[in-house]
Amino acid sequence: MENRKVLLETKDLTKEFKTKSGAWGKNKATVHAVTDVNLNVYEGETLGVVGESGCGKSTLGRLMLRLLDATKGEVFFDGTELNTLKEEELRHMRKQMQMVFQDPFASLNPRLKIKEIIAEPMITHNMYTGKGEMEDRIADLLKKTGIRPEFMNRYPHQFSGGQRQRVSIARALALNPRLVICDEPVSALDVSIQSQILNLLGDLQAEMNLTYVFISHDLSVVRYLSDRVCVMFLGKVCELGITRDIYARPLHPYTQFLLEAVPIPDPEKKKEAKNMLSGEIPSPVNPPSGCYFRTRCPYATERCAQETPVLREVEPDRFVACHLMDK
Amino acid sequence: MINNDSIFEIRGLKTQFFTSKGVVPAVDGVDITVRKGEAVGLVGESGCGKSMTAMSVMQLLKKPGRVVEGTIKLNGEDLLKMNKREINDIRGNRISMIFQEPMTALNPVYTIGKQAMEALMIHQKISKEEAKAKVIDMFAKVGIPEPEKRFSVYPHQLSGGLRQRVMIAMAMICNPELMIADEPTTALDVTIEAQILYLMNQLQKEVGTAVIMITHNLGVVAESCDYVYVMYAGKIMEEAPVKELFKNPLHPYTFGLMNSIPKMTEVKTHLYTIKGMVPNLLNLPQGCRFCPRCDKAMKICTMYQPDLYELEDGHKVRCFLYNKEVMESGK
């Protein structure tokens, strides 16, 4: 791992949202969406980010591209700190990092033809001067993502969900990015379409040497696509490591329960009683003291309430934030 | 688990939508049998007609949709021949339903206690106090913490998992013979999903309610159903006991579906894909509905629709590959 090049690095990345509720917003509260995240994304890899809703995985993705400004902490892309960049420099930088969103119905402008949708980033960044050149490029991108180039004059509503997601991917690839952040790119799609898009993402990565941050709540999908996986709970990373190792031997109690909860499509392997987490996910407005997971953790001790566990390397390439690892 | 006393039978159900663009055959000749206490899975992708089958049973279809043919029998009585009052006696009482979205299925302006009491007050002649006590009991049974306190809480004050527990409590409160659950865990996180599936399983065993579980998630089917129907473009493509179906998927669609999902236990470089997409119901192929996407399509598949063939072991499949005459005649 050491000889691999770090493409993106986050240091103590934190995001808090201030909310107001009640009459005239008199009840102010702070949502701790992402707290002290330290991550490396290596060039050419796929880093999976998993967790349940509200765990901050989407916020983390947006912070990585500085689509959101961090409350605290730094993001380095290829050595440059994004939060200090001026607007113009940041725009230049964004050429290299793109995003694919979850909902292919909401993320494409319904009034634009798909050729205009894909051309937009190229126009913004003055990539081509000639119109013919640009159309060739659009046709090429559509072909690459599995849509017939003749369809470039159609509007998004003329396509199915899977095809729209292909258009979103074509748009993300228009600028030849190095990093693509995929935020739940297949969760709105049917099973038979999902596998088509997953295969496409895999093929494109090999072909264009892309680096992916793949955000998903679906543990099977993450298992399929990721080299390394980062498990988040309530805005914090609880476990990080090589996908194969984590799925074979999860160390953090939360990862253990999460993996056990996934329904397995094989009735022969059905267990009569699963080890299940009790209770609900605590609120990020008012997280528990110490370890955020302790209120649901069956192994929690006195120490977990008082002291916040830090993410540390417990064995090569395996990081866990849990006091149990000290024994 | 398998016994022969069927309590619920759908035969030849056809539900169509009469739109300005033409007639949409959303459910096209579906047969489903549910035995006492059994959990039956109805699997398929969006638009295959699985929810419309449920809506037809509950008679909740909205215009321009209408059941045009078939029978839906609960213990021998045909629901489709009943008048409104008779249906109201059954709905929420002997057959209940859980919807996918616990956020929208509950009424936001009434407390959950009041909503749960409604079914009891309508169907059973009991006093308010008795009904309240029963609701609190039921809330406790479905694992709602502090049920007395939660009785007077509004839906928005609860999390998604708790709202789904309220829905289950409401569906189970009259001890129904059949509960239809339409994607009951799709909107929930995995750790909560596991809790809800476990709860439904427990209640089903305890009360003896039969369940029709509608889902697109094969994992949910494998873990919670005894018998499975696979639906595609309005038709049942394959049906078998759950273990048999997963061990031995016969229809090319079922096979494709099972192999296109990434597995937790194995790593593959490429996933199996079913080419193309679900057909438009307004413009269906002439022959087998899966034919344009099928790897094994033969000439006959483009011309005629296959029947649901029953094999020796009871496994049923709608595919010419399993018709001896067709296969022997050399396509």
Boltz contact constraints between the chains, C-beta under 6 A:
constraints:
  - contact:
      token1: [A, 52]
      token2: [B, 189]
      max_distance: 6.0
  - contact:
      token1: [A, 53]
      token2: [B, 189]
      max_distance: 6.0
  - contact:
      token1: [A, 160]
      token2: [B, 277]
      max_distance: 6.0
  - contact:
      token1: [A, 190]
      token2: [B, 45]
      max_distance: 6.0
  - contact:
      token1: [A, 190]
      token2: [B, 46]
      max_distance: 6.0
  - contact:
      token1: [A, 191]
      token2: [B, 257]
      max_distance: 6.0
  - contact:
      token1: [A, 191]
      token2: [B, 261]
      max_distance: 6.0
  - contact:
      token1: [A, 192]
      token2: [B, 260]
      max_distance: 6.0
  - contact:
      token1: [A, 192]
      token2: [B, 274]
      max_distance: 6.0
  - contact:
      token1: [A, 195]
      token2: [B, 260]
      max_distance: 6.0
  - contact:
      token1: [A, 195]
      token2: [B, 271]
      max_distance: 6.0
  - contact:
      token1: [A, 195]
      token2: [B, 273]
      max_distance: 6.0
  - contact:
      token1: [A, 196]
      token2: [B, 273]
      max_distance: 6.0
  - contact:
      token1: [A, 198]
      token2: [B, 271]
      max_distance: 6.0
  - contact:
      token1: [A, 199]
      token2: [B, 270]
      max_distance: 6.0
  - contact:
      token1: [A, 199]
      token2: [B, 271]
      max_distance: 6.0
  - contact:
      token1: [A, 220]
      token2: [B, 262]
      max_distance: 6.0
  - contact:
      token1: [A, 220]
      token2: [B, 264]
      max_distance: 6.0
  - contact:
      token1: [A, 221]
      token2: [B, 262]
      max_distance: 6.0
  - contact:
      token1: [A, 223]
      token2: [B, 264]
      max_distance: 6.0
  - contact:
      token1: [A, 224]
      token2: [B, 262]
      max_distance: 6.0
  - contact:
      token1: [A, 261]
      token2: [B, 190]
      max_distance: 6.0
  - contact:
      token1: [A, 261]
      token2: [B, 191]
      max_distance: 6.0
  - contact:
      token1: [A, 261]
      token2: [B, 194]
      max_distance: 6.0
  - contact:
      token1: [A, 262]
      token2: [B, 190]
      max_distance: 6.0
  - contact:
      token1: [A, 263]
      token2: [B, 219]
      max_distance: 6.0
  - contact:
      token1: [A, 263]
      token2: [B, 220]
      max_distance: 6.0
  - contact:
      token1: [A, 263]
      token2: [B, 223]
      max_distance: 6.0
  - contact:
      token1: [A, 264]
      token2: [B, 219]
      max_distance: 6.0
  - contact:
      token1: [A, 265]
      token2: [B, 218]
      max_distance: 6.0
  - contact:
      token1: [A, 265]
      token2: [B, 219]
      max_distance: 6.0
  - contact:
      token1: [A, 265]
      token2: [B, 222]
      max_distance: 6.0
  - contact:
      token1: [A, 266]
      token2: [B, 222]
      max_distance: 6.0
  - contact:
      token1: [A, 266]
      token2: [B, 246]
      max_distance: 6.0
  - contact:
      token1: [A, 267]
      token2: [B, 222]
      max_distance: 6.0
  - contact:
      token1: [A, 267]
      token2: [B, 242]
      max_distance: 6.0
  - contact:
      token1: [A, 267]
      token2: [B, 243]
      max_distance: 6.0
  - contact:
      token1: [A, 267]
      token2: [B, 246]
      max_distance: 6.0
  - contact:
      token1: [A, 270]
      token2: [B, 223]
      max_distance: 6.0
  - contact:
      token1: [A, 274]
      token2: [B, 194]
      max_distance: 6.0
  - contact:
      token1: [A, 276]
      token2: [B, 194]
      max_distance: 6.0
  - contact:
      token1: [A, 276]
      token2: [B, 195]
      max_distance: 6.0
  - contact:
      token1: [A, 277]
      token2: [B, 191]
      max_distance: 6.0
  - contact:
      token1: [A, 280]
      token2: [B, 159]
      max_distance: 6.0
